[in-house]
Amino acid sequence: MFIILVLIVLVAAFNIISTLTMIVMDKTKEIGILRSMGMQSRAIRRIFVYQGALIGVVGTGLGLVAGLIAVFLLARYRFISLPGDVYFIDKLPVSIEPLNLSLIVGASLVICLIATLYPAIQAARMTPVDAIRYE
Amino acid sequence: MSSPEAAGWEGGGPVIEARRLFKEYPSGAGRLEVLSGVDLAVTGGETVSVVGASGAGKSTLLHLLGGLDRPTRGEVVLGTWYLSRLSDDELSRLRSRLLGFVFQFHHLLLEFSALENVMLPLRIRGVEEEEARARARKLLEDVGLGGRLDHRPSALSGGEQQRVAVARALVHEPLVVLADEPSGNLDRANSEHLHDIMFELAREQNVAFVVATHDERLAERTDRLLAIEDGVLAPIQLEPLG
């Protein structure tokens, strides 16, 4: 289950990479303006890491809350039926494991943070003149 | 490097100098030489205009003078700093203290208000928010935009946007402002107004201006007029305007 969830998060991480790469392209001119005013490349990198981290934290938080609500509802109303002659039980059981929860949240945050690095480094590497000339 | 003096410039002599500046770009199989040994020295408070055909290298020269790009050969000296010897971070620090830029298309940050745009160079330099706000407000009032502080660039006219850009270039009291076609996008009345503001503030702050322009009315108001042709700079005189 943990591996499946990590794979889902990995797909989401590629979404973060592509979204941030698009944002970096969209903000190229602004990067040039900030560089022309003397902002250092590491500060540019930090902006995009913060933005990616914010996406990761908000996404993980929303996912956690939605997941917990679904689990509580499932535990209370037992609305997913299973064929009893195959599984020995007729409703899908749920259990909240704090360790699993922590691992999933931790892994998703780490993967999101790693996903921000490539676009953030690309943004920081731009030379000021190329960024200003970008159309 | 908290002030021009600390940055190694103690007054007297040129504030910015180009020495035998060459710039080549790859072009197909060969190389295109845009600047072929440009020499230029600008003293404190002096205004210099550079005219020339499109593609002659005016913007390239300004980019090299501002440390936004590096020359193929030659040297730019800002104060007593040799730009070729500086790392990218050191160049950034020098830009944040000694240089201001005005571009043809305002290049303001659209998500920020006029006040926030003008505060930016000070904030990048590490000035406290309240002080930056006060200085930015004062300069915006000086350029006649005291009533538009909270307006975003999209709510300003072209002339107002360029006045904000001029305020942004001057708010940190640089040694030199590099202006690339500052009124190239404005009608005549707005251009004249912008030029009045630029020259008045240049005089007040004793800041040098290097202006790349096609606008003869702007060029004739500067202390010195240079033309760039075949990659080199030469002094010229304009015919009196009718």
Interface residues (C-beta under 8 A of the other chain):
Chain A: K29 E30 G32 I33 L34 R35 S36 M37 G38 M39 Q40 S41 R42 A43 T127 P128 V129 I132
Chain B: H63 G66 L68 D69 D88 D89 S92 R93 L94 R95 S96 R97 L99 F101 F103 H107 L108 L109 L120 P121 I124 R125 R168
